[in-house]
Amino acid sequence: MFKKIWFQLHWFIGITAGTLLMTIGVTGAILAFREEIMDALSPGVMHVQVRQQATLTPQQLLDKLRAVEPARRVTTLTLTAEPGASARVVFAPPPGVRRGEARYADPYTGALLPPVTGAEFFEFIERFHRWLLLPTEIGKIVLGTLALALLVLALSGLYLRWPRRPLSLRAWLRLDFQLQGRSFLWNLHSVIGTWSLVMYVLFSITGAYWALDWFKDGVNTLAGESRRPAMQRGEGKKKTAAEDATALELTQAWNSFLAKAPDYRSAQLRLPEQGSQPVQIFFLDHAAPHERARSRMVVLPQSGEIRQLERYEDKSDGGKLIAAIYPLHMGTYFGLPGRIIMAIASLMMPLFGITGWMLYLDRRRKKAALRAERASLDGTSPAPEGEPVLVAYASQTGQAERIALHTAAGLRRSGIAVQLQSLAQSTPESLRHHRRILFIASTFGEGDAPDSARGFEKRLRQAAGQSLAHVQYAILALGDRHYAQFCGFGHTLDHGLRQCGAKPLFPLVEVDRMAGVALRKWETELAAHGLQASVSELLPTTAPAWQQWKLTRRVLMNPGSQGAPLYHVEMQPQDGSLPDWQAGALVEIQPRHAPDRIALLLQRLQLDGSALVRHQGQQTTLAEALAGSVLPPHPAREAQALADQLQPLAARSYSVASVPQDGAVHLLVRQVQHEDGLGLASGWLTEFAPIDTAIELRLVENAGFAPVAAGTPAIFIGNGSGLAGLRGHLRARIQPGETQSRNWLLFGERNERYDFLYADEWLDWLEHGHLARLDLAFSRDQNERLYVQDRLREAGPELRQWLDQGAVLYVCGSLEGMAAGVDAVLTDLLGEAGLHALIEQNRYRRDVY
């Protein structure tokens, strides 16, 4: 229960404060190297050429500045011992202005240098970072609240992901890029969060210190430091008119300073209005550990008498801690590596926001699906009489619960009484009331129980030795083989039940990422024990066999484009019989390496490519085996030994851009360029495979992108090669005798001149009424970038009209950028609830990559 509360708090703060925290993180990263960026943009301003002469004293600099700017008073003068470093000058602000202008002066001549390039930009970024461009007092409260929200997110995230084996570095720190789907998102979110935890705690505490006065007062009190009031103008005895008119003279004060700090690194002189008032000098010694380890001196300018000297090394530990708050926030406390690490941690904040939202929306979708399936189960025929079979599940993301629901529904349809229950509500004692129990158990992370089942796991461990001898059980364990402890909780559950004397109906069934073979085995084993429970609705459709197709046509669609080449590719089956497929279908292509790459490898290994080898149960040449295989990093130097090492290349999927009536499969393939050449599949289809070459291909059903019923309005949104999937749908809806005119296409690319793909086709359909509307976004054809999601936003009123009439949305193209942008626009226009309603009604269909 406690963990569930923290989980709800974590995601609530993440989706409310997360967007602002992302922007604060990015702006913080920009500010991390502000000085270096401005210095690079303004050569000869912040640093001048080093000369073989002495730099000017503060008084000489002040005299030069007074001669150039007689009407402006200098309030601050900052000098640096670094050769060639310019002196930084701050002038008094004009009436009604909060801050005076900051400029740089040549340390050798006193000449006022041009303004720094980028200063206004960084001031804007700083105002955003510190106050979100709000009035200062309001902005401080908002930013302080966000800082505390970040602290809660960091600490609650640590608590929520605390592994069962806290001493395992792998569990804490290993990123696994072989994971897929939600498992990969969670791994990315939690592991990088662990890497960044210390930095985010520092960001939040130091940020709250500056933003919230009560927090600052509390920290100062704990550190034993009270805030010293700043010196006020005219502080001290009342001055006479003669004293007030005294000109400021810095020579004596500077000499006194040099006598006490001859090896200073930098010195900031805060100059009073009257020459009789003391000068404050804040300075860094060469041994100072960070830029805020400053000492303070108060000097009378006329006599050089030192009224006050506070050295950093004499501060209390609490004082040194307070002085370190800014360097800790920026990372400079740890030098350049610290700055880089803190900047990277800041840039990582958008990653947490994006992955957090994806996990949250995935969870929402699965909960909606589970509600629908529960309603379906409740709507089946009344439960048969007799001793019920208990179907118990332990689910982290809803997958195990879905299988449990289908299993229970199948049992009920076959006339068997069923009781469905989560392990969260189960105890070993409650299991004793059932004779037959079916467990569907997910594994979370590195072999752990799902959060909801942790309590049951603990209770089962404590119940070892209690008798469940009359209980017969079966376990379907869900997992991912990329984790070291594959199906770990399923095996823990199996062991605990055996310890209590329960007897398995059949050995535990392991399922690797919803593998169809394992789920069918579960069905078969249950049926063998008189338990008919189909879960076939959840199985992926059986993949068809690979077929030999012939590459018949290849056309470059965008010559001259700024983007990568995009090819229209056509293929026909070699046996002449064209299979049937639905619009939205995919093809899987078996890619092959370029011939010259295989020839180069064979030459390096001094092997004959025509040598016959045994590969995947068949005899073939070594060159053929290599062409369709992953090339090993350390290949054997004997033909058959090399063939034994080979693993087949993974298939690549493409959206079909045609219908069977076209007489061929059409694809739209963009060339992908890597450091070592073209991508495997795109290079093979667009460059290396000669016309009439055999291509291994199979058509695959794409249920999530299937056509809608005739007469249903449809809105098609896509960019680039994503147009392929949309074209397939449109061609199906515009076939003779099947014409459906309620079609709206929104398409985006770079330039109309080069990237208006299939332009004649779309314009002809628009002219003849087959397209009700065509919206185009060519991003590079105007100064301001324009994307397909912008066109969708502009058409907001008509979009709502179409959706009210039952239209279905199809989105095909790039996941990053376009699909995310469309998602954001739909959320803005329809609201989160409206978008989720579309998803639940299966009226928002996406094929994105």
C-alpha positions in Angstrom: 0.0 0.0 0.0 2.8 2.4 1.0 4.6 1.7 -2.3 1.4 2.2 -4.3 1.0 5.7 -2.7 4.5 6.6 -3.6 4.0 5.3 -7.2 0.9 7.5 -7.6 2.7 10.5 -6.2 5.7 9.8 -8.5 3.7 9.7 -11.7 1.4 12.6 -10.7 4.3 14.9 -10.1 6.0 13.6 -13.2 3.1 14.4 -15.6 2.3 17.7 -14.0 5.7 19.2 -13.2 7.6 17.1 -15.7 7.3 19.4 -18.7 8.6 22.4 -16.8 11.4 20.4 -15.3 12.4 19.4 -18.8 12.7 23.0 -19.9 14.6 23.9 -16.8 17.0 21.1 -17.4 17.7 22.1 -21.0 18.2 25.8 -20.0 20.5 24.8 -17.2 22.6 22.8 -19.6 22.9 25.8 -21.9 24.0 28.0 -19.0 26.6 25.5 -17.9 29.1 26.8 -20.5 27.8 30.3 -21.0 31.2 32.0 -20.5 33.0 29.7 -23.0 30.3 30.1 -25.6 30.2 33.9 -25.3 34.0 34.0 -25.4 34.0 31.9 -28.6 31.3 34.1 -30.2 33.1 37.4 -29.2 36.8 37.0 -30.1 39.0 39.8 -28.7 36.4 40.9 -26.1 36.5 38.7 -23.0 40.2 37.9 -23.8 42.7 40.1 -25.6 46.1 39.3 -27.1 48.7 39.0 -24.3 51.3 41.8 -24.5 54.7 42.3 -22.9 53.6 45.1 -20.7 52.0 45.5 -17.3 48.3 45.7 -17.0 46.6 48.8 -15.7 45.9 49.3 -12.0 42.2 49.7 -10.9 42.7 53.4 -10.6 44.2 53.7 -14.1 41.4 51.7 -15.5 38.8 53.8 -13.7 40.5 57.0 -15.0 40.4 55.7 -18.6 36.7 54.7 -18.2 35.8 58.1 -16.8 37.4 59.8 -19.7 35.4 57.6 -22.2 32.1 57.5 -20.3 32.1 60.7 -18.0 28.4 60.5 -17.4 28.3 56.9 -16.2 29.4 55.7 -12.8 31.3 52.4 -12.5 29.9 50.3 -9.7 31.9 47.1 -10.0 35.3 46.4 -11.4 36.5 42.8 -11.8 40.2 42.0 -12.5 41.7 38.6 -13.2 45.3 37.5 -12.9 45.0 35.4 -16.0 47.2 36.9 -18.8 45.0 38.5 -21.5 41.8 38.4 -19.5 39.7 41.5 -20.0 38.5 43.6 -17.0 34.8 43.3 -16.4 33.1 46.6 -15.8 29.5 47.1 -14.5 28.0 50.6 -14.8 25.3 52.0 -12.5 21.8 51.4 -13.9 19.7 54.4 -15.2 16.7 55.4 -13.1 14.0 52.8 -13.1 16.3 50.0 -14.4 17.2 47.1 -12.2 20.6 46.1 -13.5 23.4 48.1 -15.0 25.2 47.3 -18.2 28.1 45.0 -18.0 31.0 45.5 -20.5 34.7 44.4 -20.9 37.7 46.7 -21.0 41.2 46.1 -22.4 43.4 45.4 -19.3 46.4 47.0 -21.0 44.9 50.2 -22.4 41.6 50.6 -20.6 39.7 50.9 -23.9 36.0 49.9 -23.6 35.5 46.8 -25.8 32.4 46.0 -27.9 29.4 44.3 -26.2 29.6 40.5 -25.9 27.7 38.6 -28.5 25.0 36.4 -27.0 24.8 38.2 -23.7 21.1 39.1 -24.2 20.3 35.5 -25.2 21.9 34.1 -22.1 20.2 36.7 -19.9 16.9 35.5 -21.4 17.8 31.9 -20.8 18.9 32.7 -17.2 15.6 34.6 -16.5 13.7 31.5 -17.8 15.8 29.1 -15.8 15.5 31.1 -12.5 12.0 32.6 -12.7 10.3 31.1 -15.8 10.0 34.7 -17.1 7.6 35.4 -14.3 7.8 38.4 -11.9 10.8 37.6 -9.6 8.9 36.8 -6.4 6.3 34.6 -8.1 8.9 32.9 -10.2 11.0 32.1 -7.2 8.1 30.4 -5.5 7.2 28.4 -8.6 10.8 27.4 -9.2 11.3 26.5 -5.6 8.2 24.3 -5.7 9.5 22.6 -8.9 12.9 22.1 -7.2 11.2 20.3 -4.3 9.1 18.3 -6.8 12.4 17.2 -8.5 13.7 16.0 -5.1 10.5 14.0 -4.5 10.7 12.5 -8.0 14.4 11.5 -7.5 13.9 10.0 -4.0 10.6 8.3 -4.8 12.1 6.9 -8.0 15.0 5.4 -6.0 12.5 3.8 -3.6 10.2 2.5 -6.4 13.1 0.8 -8.3 15.0 -0.5 -5.3 16.1 -4.0 -6.5 15.8 -7.2 -4.5 19.6 -7.5 -4.7 20.8 -4.0 -3.8 24.4 -5.1 -3.9 24.1 -6.1 -7.6 25.7 -3.4 -9.7 24.2 -5.0 -12.8 20.7 -4.5 -11.4 21.4 -0.8 -10.6 23.5 0.4 -13.5 23.2 -1.8 -16.6 21.4 -0.4 -19.6 20.1 -3.3 -21.8 19.5 -2.2 -25.4 18.3 -5.7 -26.3 15.1 -5.2 -24.3 12.0 -4.1 -26.2 8.8 -2.2 -25.7 7.8 -1.3 -22.1 10.7 -3.2 -20.6 13.2 -1.1 -22.6 11.5 2.1 -21.6 11.5 1.2 -17.9 15.1 0.1 -18.1 16.1 3.4 -19.7 14.0 5.5 -17.3 15.2 3.7 -14.1 18.9 3.1 -14.9 19.6 6.6 -16.2 17.6 7.9 -13.3 20.0 6.0 -11.0 23.0 7.4 -12.8 21.7 10.9 -12.4 20.2 10.6 -8.9 23.0 12.4 -7.1 23.0 15.3 -9.6 19.3 15.7 -9.3 19.4 15.8 -5.6 22.0 18.5 -5.8 20.0 20.4 -8.4 16.9 20.3 -6.3 18.4 21.2 -2.9 20.6 24.0 -4.2 17.8 25.3 -6.5 15.3 25.4 -3.5 18.0 27.3 -1.5 18.0 30.2 -3.9 14.3 30.2 -4.6 12.6 29.8 -1.2 13.5 32.1 1.6 12.2 29.8 4.3 14.4 27.0 2.9 17.4 29.3 2.7 16.9 30.5 6.3 16.5 26.9 7.5 19.8 25.8 5.7 21.6 28.8 7.0 20.4 28.1 10.6 21.5 24.5 10.3 24.9 25.6 9.0 25.3 28.1 11.8 25.3 31.0 9.4 23.0 34.0 9.4 22.6 36.1 6.3 24.8 39.2 6.6 22.9 42.4 5.5 24.5 44.1 2.5 26.4 47.3 3.0 24.0 50.2 2.4 24.8 53.3 0.5 25.9 56.0 2.8 26.4 53.5 5.6 28.4 54.9 8.6 28.6 58.4 9.9 26.8 61.2 8.1 29.0 62.8 5.5 29.5 66.5 5.1 29.1 68.1 1.7 32.9 68.4 1.3 33.3 64.7 2.1 30.5 63.7 -0.3 32.3 65.5 -3.2 35.5 63.7 -2.6 36.5 61.8 -5.8 37.1 58.1 -5.5 40.8 57.2 -5.4 41.7 53.4 -5.5 45.5 53.5 -5.3 45.9 53.2 -1.6 43.1 50.6 -1.3 44.6 48.5 -4.1 48.1 48.6 -2.5 46.7 47.5 0.8 44.9 44.6 -1.0 48.0 43.5 -2.8 49.9 43.5 0.5 47.4 41.0 1.9 46.7 39.0 -1.3 49.7 39.2 -3.7 48.8 35.9 -5.4 45.1 36.6 -6.0 43.3 34.8 -8.9 40.6 37.3 -9.3 39.3 40.4 -7.5 35.9 42.1 -7.7 35.9 45.7 -6.4 32.5 47.1 -5.5 32.9 50.9 -5.7 31.0 53.3 -3.5 29.2 56.4 -4.6 31.5 58.8 -2.6 35.2 58.6 -2.3 35.1 58.7 1.5 33.1 55.5 1.7 34.8 52.1 2.1 35.5 49.8 -0.9 34.5 46.2 -0.7 36.9 43.7 -2.5 35.8 40.1 -3.0 38.8 38.0 -4.1 39.9 34.4 -4.8 43.3 33.1 -3.9 45.1 30.8 -6.3 44.5 27.9 -3.9 40.7 28.5 -3.8 38.8 25.2 -4.3 36.0 26.8 -6.4 34.8 30.2 -7.7 32.7 31.0 -4.7 35.5 30.3 -2.2 35.9 34.1 -1.9 37.5 36.2 0.8 36.2 39.7 1.6 38.1 42.9 2.4 36.7 46.3 3.3 39.2 49.1 2.8 39.1 52.9 3.2 40.2 54.3 -0.2 41.8 57.5 1.1 44.1 56.0 3.7 44.2 52.3 2.6 43.2 51.3 6.1 41.7 47.8 6.2 38.6 47.9 8.2 37.6 44.2 7.8 39.2 41.1 6.4 37.3 37.8 6.2 39.3 35.0 4.6 37.6 32.0 3.2 39.9 29.6 5.0 38.7 31.1 8.3 35.1 30.4 7.7 33.3 27.7 9.7 32.4 24.4 8.0 28.8 25.7 7.7 30.0 28.8 6.0 32.1 26.9 3.6 29.1 24.7 2.8 26.9 27.7 2.1 29.7 29.1 -0.2 29.7 25.8 -2.1 26.0 25.8 -3.0 26.5 27.6 -6.4 29.5 25.5 -7.4 27.6 22.3 -6.4 24.6 23.4 -8.5 26.8 24.1 -11.6 29.2 21.2 -11.1 32.2 23.6 -10.9 33.0 22.3 -7.4 34.4 19.2 -9.2 36.2 21.1 -12.0 35.5 20.7 -15.7 34.4 17.0 -15.3 31.8 18.1 -12.8 30.5 20.8 -15.2 30.2 18.2 -18.0 28.5 15.7 -15.8 26.0 18.2 -14.5 25.3 19.5 -18.0 24.6 16.0 -19.3 22.4 15.3 -16.3 20.4 18.5 -17.2 20.1 17.4 -20.8 18.8 14.0 -19.6 15.7 15.6 -18.0 13.6 15.5 -21.3 14.4 11.8 -21.5 12.7 11.2 -18.2 9.7 13.2 -19.2 9.3 11.4 -22.5 9.8 7.9 -21.2 7.7 8.6 -18.2 4.8 9.8 -20.4 5.2 6.8 -22.7 5.1 4.4 -19.7 2.1 6.3 -18.3 0.1 6.2 -21.6 1.0 2.5 -22.1 -0.3 1.8 -18.7 -3.5 3.7 -19.4 -4.1 1.9 -22.6 -3.6 -1.5 -21.0 -5.9 -0.6 -18.1 -8.5 0.4 -20.6 -8.1 -2.9 -22.5 -8.3 -4.8 -19.2 -11.5 -3.1 -18.2 -13.0 -4.0 -21.6 -12.0 -7.6 -21.2 -13.2 -7.8 -17.6 -16.6 -6.5 -18.8 -16.5 -9.2 -21.5 -15.8 -11.8 -18.9 -18.6 -10.5 -16.7 -20.9 -10.7 -19.7 -20.4 -14.4 -20.4 -22.9 -17.0 -19.4 -23.5 -17.5 -15.6 -20.8 -19.4 -13.8 -21.3 -23.2 -13.9 -21.8 -24.9 -10.6 -19.2 -27.1 -9.0 -15.8 -26.6 -7.4 -14.2 -23.6 -9.1 -10.7 -23.5 -10.6 -8.8 -20.5 -9.2 -7.0 -18.4 -11.8 -4.5 -16.3 -10.0 -2.3 -13.7 -11.6 0.6 -11.4 -10.8 0.9 -8.6 -13.3 3.2 -5.6 -13.6 2.0 -4.0 -16.8 -1.3 -5.9 -17.4 -0.1 -8.6 -19.7 -0.4 -11.4 -17.2 -3.9 -10.1 -16.2 -5.0 -10.2 -19.8 -3.9 -13.8 -20.2 -5.6 -14.7 -16.9 -8.9 -13.0 -18.1 -8.8 -15.0 -21.4 -7.9 -18.2 -19.6 -10.8 -17.7 -17.2 -13.2 -16.8 -20.0 -12.2 -20.0 -21.9 -12.7 -22.2 -18.9 -16.1 -20.7 -18.2 -17.2 -21.2 -21.9 -16.2 -24.9 -21.6 -18.5 -25.3 -18.6 -15.9 -25.0 -15.7 -16.5 -22.9 -12.7 -13.8 -20.2 -12.3 -12.7 -17.7 -9.7 -10.3 -15.0 -10.9 -8.0 -13.3 -8.3 -4.9 -11.2 -8.1 -2.0 -12.5 -6.0 -2.2 -9.2 -4.3 -5.4 -10.4 -2.6 -4.1 -14.0 -2.0 -2.4 -15.7 0.9 -1.1 -19.3 1.2 -4.0 -19.8 3.6 -6.6 -18.7 1.0 -5.0 -21.1 -1.5 -5.9 -24.1 0.7 -9.6 -23.6 -0.2 -8.9 -24.6 -3.8 -8.0 -27.9 -5.3 -6.9 -26.7 -8.7 -5.1 -23.4 -9.2 -3.7 -21.9 -12.4 -1.0 -19.2 -11.9 -0.1 -16.6 -14.6 2.9 -14.8 -13.2 5.0 -12.0 -14.7 8.6 -11.3 -13.7 9.6 -7.7 -13.0 13.2 -6.6 -13.7 16.0 -8.9 -12.6 13.9 -11.9 -11.5 11.7 -10.0 -9.1 8.0 -10.4 -8.3 5.6 -7.7 -9.7 4.9 -5.0 -7.2 1.4 -6.3 -6.5 2.8 -9.8 -5.7 5.7 -8.9 -3.4 3.5 -9.3 -0.3 2.3 -12.8 -1.5 5.9 -13.8 -2.2 6.9 -12.9 1.3 3.9 -14.7 2.8 4.7 -17.8 0.7 8.3 -17.8 1.9 7.1 -17.6 5.5 4.6 -20.4 4.9 7.2 -23.0 3.9 6.3 -26.2 5.6 2.5 -25.6 5.7 0.5 -28.2 3.9 -0.9 -27.6 0.4 -0.7 -31.3 -0.4 -4.2 -31.4 -1.8 -3.6 -28.6 -4.2 -2.8 -29.2 -7.9 -1.4 -26.2 -9.8 0.0 -25.0 -13.1 2.2 -22.0 -13.8 2.5 -19.9 -16.9 5.6 -17.7 -16.3 6.0 -14.6 -18.4 9.5 -13.1 -18.9 12.2 -11.8 -21.2 15.2 -13.9 -22.0 17.4 -10.8 -22.2 17.2 -10.6 -18.4 19.6 -12.9 -16.5 16.8 -14.2 -14.2 14.4 -15.3 -17.0 11.0 -15.9 -15.6 12.5 -15.6 -12.1 9.3 -15.0 -10.2 7.6 -17.9 -11.9 10.4 -20.2 -10.7 10.3 -18.7 -7.2 6.5 -19.3 -7.1 7.0 -22.9 -8.3 9.6 -23.6 -5.7 7.5 -22.1 -2.9 4.4 -24.1 -3.8 6.4 -27.3 -4.0 7.9 -26.5 -0.5 4.3 -26.4 0.8 3.5 -29.8 -0.7 1.4 -28.7 -3.7 1.7 -30.9 -6.8 2.2 -29.5 -10.4 -0.2 -30.6 -13.0 2.6 -30.2 -15.5 6.0 -28.5 -15.6 6.2 -24.7 -15.5 5.7 -23.1 -19.0 8.1 -20.3 -19.8 7.0 -17.5 -22.2 9.5 -15.2 -23.8 7.8 -11.9 -24.7 4.5 -13.5 -25.6 6.0 -16.2 -27.8 3.2 -18.0 -29.6 4.7 -21.5 -29.2 4.8 -21.2 -25.4 1.2 -19.9 -25.2 0.0 -22.7 -27.4 1.8 -25.2 -25.2 -0.1 -23.7 -22.2 -3.3 -24.3 -24.0 -2.3 -27.9 -24.9 -1.2 -28.8 -21.4 -4.4 -27.5 -19.9 -6.5 -29.4 -22.4 -4.7 -32.6 -21.6 -5.9 -32.2 -18.0 -9.5 -31.4 -19.0 -9.2 -27.6 -18.8 -10.2 -26.2 -22.2 -9.0 -22.5 -22.1 -8.2 -20.8 -25.4 -5.9 -17.9 -25.3 -5.5 -17.9 -29.1 -6.9 -14.4 -29.3 -3.7 -13.1 -27.7 -1.3 -15.0 -30.0 0.4 -13.2 -32.8 -0.7 -14.5 -36.1 1.4 -17.3 -37.5 4.1 -15.8 -39.8 3.7 -17.0 -43.4 6.5 -18.8 -45.1 9.2 -16.9 -46.9 8.7 -16.6 -50.7 10.9 -15.7 -53.6 9.9 -12.5 -55.2 11.5 -10.6 -58.1 12.6 -7.0 -58.0 10.9 -5.6 -61.1 11.2 -1.8 -60.8 13.1 0.9 -58.9 12.6 4.7 -59.3 14.3 7.5 -57.4 11.4 9.7 -56.2 13.2 12.8 -54.9 16.2 13.7 -57.1 17.8 16.9 -55.9 16.2 16.6 -52.4 17.9 17.8 -49.3 16.8 14.5 -47.7 18.2 11.1 -48.2 17.2 9.4 -51.5 13.7 7.8 -51.5 12.9 5.0 -53.9 9.7 3.6 -55.2 10.3 -0.2 -55.4 8.1 -2.8 -57.1 8.3 -6.6 -56.6 6.3 -9.6 -58.0 6.3 -13.2 -56.9 8.5 -15.4 -59.0 5.9 -18.1 -59.5 3.5 -15.5 -61.0 0.6 -16.0 -58.4 0.0 -12.8 -56.5 -1.2 -13.3 -52.9 -4.0 -11.2 -51.4 -3.5 -8.7 -48.7 -5.3 -5.9 -46.9 -4.4 -2.3 -46.9 -2.1 -1.4 -44.1 -0.2 -4.7 -44.4 3.6 -5.0 -44.0 6.2 -6.9 -45.8 9.2 -8.4 -44.2 12.4 -8.4 -46.3 15.4 -10.6 -45.8 18.3 -8.2 -46.4 21.7 -9.1 -47.8 25.1 -7.7 -47.6 26.5 -5.8 -50.6 28.6 -8.1 -52.8 31.8 -6.0 -52.5 31.6 -6.3 -48.7 31.5 -10.1 -48.8 34.3 -10.1 -51.4 36.4 -7.9 -49.2 35.9 -10.2 -46.2 36.7 -13.3 -48.2 39.8 -11.7 -49.5 40.9 -10.7 -46.0 40.3 -14.3 -44.7 41.9 -15.8 -47.9 38.8 -18.0 -48.4 37.1 -19.1 -51.6 33.5 -17.8 -51.7 32.4 -20.6 -54.0 33.4 -23.3 -51.5 30.4 -25.5 -50.5 29.4 -25.4 -46.8 26.6 -26.7 -44.7 24.5 -23.8 -43.4 21.1 -23.9 -41.7 20.6 -27.5 -42.8 21.3 -26.9 -46.4 24.3 -27.0 -48.7 25.3 -23.6 -50.2 28.3 -21.6 -51.1 30.2 -19.7 -48.4 29.6 -16.4 -50.2 25.8 -17.1 -50.2 25.8 -18.0 -46.5 27.8 -14.9 -45.6 25.5 -12.6 -47.7 22.5 -13.4 -45.6 24.1 -13.6 -42.2 25.4 -11.3 -39.4 29.2 -11.1 -40.0 31.0 -12.3 -36.9 33.5 -9.9 -35.2 36.1 -12.7 -35.1 35.5 -14.9 -38.1 37.0 -18.3 -38.4 39.6 -18.9 -41.1 38.2 -22.2 -42.4 35.1 -22.2 -44.6 32.8 -24.7 -42.6 33.9 -23.3 -39.3 33.0 -19.8 -40.4 29.6 -21.1 -41.7 29.0 -22.7 -38.3 29.4 -19.2 -36.7 26.8 -17.5 -38.8 23.4 -16.2 -37.6 20.8 -15.0 -40.1 20.3 -11.3 -40.5 17.1 -10.0 -38.9 14.2 -9.2 -41.2 13.3 -5.6 -42.0 9.7 -4.5 -42.2 8.2 -2.0 -44.7 4.6 -0.7 -45.2 3.0 -1.9 -48.4 2.1 1.1 -50.7 -0.2 -0.8 -53.1 -3.2 -3.1 -53.3 -3.4 -6.6 -55.0 -5.2 -4.9 -58.0 -1.9 -3.1 -58.8 -0.3 -6.4 -59.7 2.8 -5.9 -57.5 3.9 -5.0 -54.1 5.0 -1.4 -54.0 7.4 -0.1 -51.3 8.7 3.4 -50.5 12.2 2.9 -49.2 14.5 5.7 -48.0 18.2 5.0 -48.1 19.7 4.9 -44.6 23.3 6.1 -44.4 25.7 4.8 -41.7 29.3 5.5 -41.0 30.3 2.2 -42.8 27.9 2.7 -45.7 24.3 2.2 -46.6 21.9 0.4 -44.3 21.5 -3.3 -45.0 17.9 -3.5 -46.1 17.7 -0.1 -47.7 21.0 -0.5 -49.4 20.1 -3.9 -50.8 16.7 -2.8 -52.1 17.8 0.6 -53.6 21.4 0.1 -54.6 22.9 -3.3 -54.6 20.2 -5.7 -55.8 20.0 -5.7 -59.6 16.6 -5.6 -61.3 15.1 -9.1 -61.7 17.1 -10.3 -58.6 15.3 -12.7 -56.3 14.2 -11.1 -53.0 13.1 -13.2 -50.0 9.8 -11.6 -48.8 6.7 -12.4 -46.9 3.5 -10.4 -46.4 2.5 -9.8 -42.7 -0.8 -8.8 -41.4 -0.9 -5.5 -39.5 -4.0 -5.7 -37.3 -3.3 -2.4 -35.6 -3.4 -0.6 -39.0 -6.2 -2.4 -40.7 -8.9 -0.9 -42.9 -12.2 0.4 -41.5 -15.7 -0.5 -42.6 -16.9 1.0 -45.9 -18.3 4.4 -45.6 -16.3 5.4 -42.5 -14.5 8.7 -43.0 -10.7 8.4 -42.7 -8.0 11.0 -42.0 -4.5 10.0 -43.1 -1.4 11.8 -41.6 2.2 11.0 -42.6 5.6 12.2 -43.6 8.4 10.9 -45.8 8.4 7.2 -46.4 5.4 6.9 -44.1 3.3 7.9 -47.1 3.6 4.2 -48.2 1.1 2.9 -45.6 -1.3 5.7 -46.3 -1.1 5.2 -50.1 -2.0 1.6 -49.6 -5.2 2.5 -47.7 -6.1 5.3 -50.2 -5.7 3.0 -53.2 -7.9 0.4 -51.5 -10.6 3.1 -50.9 -10.5 4.5 -54.4 -10.7 1.2 -56.3 -13.5 1.1 -59.0 -16.8 0.1 -57.4 -15.3 0.7 -53.9 -14.8 4.5 -54.1 -15.1 6.2 -50.7 -14.7 9.9 -51.0 -14.5 10.8 -47.3 -10.7 10.8 -47.4 -8.4 13.5 -45.9 -4.6 13.4 -46.5 -2.1 15.5 -44.5 1.4 14.9 -45.8 4.7 16.6 -44.9 8.2 16.7 -46.4 11.1 19.1 -47.1 10.6 20.9 -50.4 7.6 20.8 -52.8 9.8 20.9 -55.8 11.7 17.7 -54.9 9.7 15.9 -52.3 6.0 16.1 -53.4 5.8 12.3 -53.7 3.1 10.8 -56.0 2.0 14.4 -56.7 0.1 13.5 -60.0 -1.8 10.8 -58.2 -2.9 13.0 -55.3 -3.9 15.9 -57.4 -5.9 13.7 -59.8 -7.8 12.2 -56.9 -8.4 15.7 -55.4 -9.7 16.9 -58.8 -12.1 14.0 -59.2 -13.4 14.1 -55.6 -11.7 11.0 -54.3 -9.8 13.1 -51.8 -12.1 15.5 -49.8 -9.1 17.5 -48.6 -5.3 17.5 -49.1 -3.1 19.4 -46.7 0.7 19.7 -47.5 3.5 20.9 -45.3 6.9 21.5 -46.9 9.1 22.5 -44.0 12.0 24.1 -46.0 9.9 26.2 -48.4 9.6 29.2 -46.0 11.7 30.8 -43.4 9.7 29.4 -40.5 9.7 25.6 -40.4 6.2 24.2 -41.1 5.3 20.5 -40.3 2.4 18.3 -40.9 1.3 18.6 -37.2 1.1 22.4 -37.7 -1.3 21.8 -40.6 -3.4 19.5 -38.4 -3.5 22.2 -35.7 -4.6 24.8 -38.2 -7.4 22.5 -39.3 -8.6 22.0 -35.7 -12.3 22.9 -36.2 -12.7 20.6 -39.3 -10.8 17.8 -37.5 -13.3 17.9 -34.7 -16.1 17.8 -37.3 -14.7 14.7 -39.0 -14.2 13.0 -35.7 -17.7 13.8 -34.6 -18.8 12.0 -37.8 -16.9 8.9 -36.7 -13.7 9.4 -38.7 -10.7 7.1 -38.0 -7.2 8.6 -37.8 -4.2 6.8 -39.5 -0.7 8.0 -38.7 2.3 6.6 -40.5 5.9 7.8 -40.5 8.6 8.8 -38.1 8.0 8.2 -34.4 10.2 11.1 -33.3 9.1 14.5 -34.5 6.0 13.8 -36.6 4.1 11.1 -34.6 5.0 12.8 -31.3 3.9 16.2 -32.7 0.6 14.8 -34.0 0.0 13.2 -30.6 0.7 16.6 -28.9 -1.6 18.5 -31.2 -4.4 15.9 -30.7 -4.0 16.2 -26.9 -4.2 20.0 -27.2 -7.3 19.9 -29.5 -9.2 17.0 -28.0 -7.9 16.9 -24.4 -6.2 13.9 -22.9 -9.6 12.2 -22.2 -10.7 12.8 -25.8 -7.5 11.2 -27.2 -7.8 8.2 -24.9 -11.4 7.8 -26.0 -10.2 7.6 -29.6 -7.6 5.0 -28.6 -10.1 2.9 -26.7 -12.5 3.0 -29.7 -9.7 1.9 -32.0 -10.1 5.1 -34.0 -6.4 6.2 -33.6 -4.3 3.8 -35.6 -0.5 4.2 -36.0 2.3 2.6 -38.0 5.3 4.5 -36.8 9.0 3.8 -36.6 
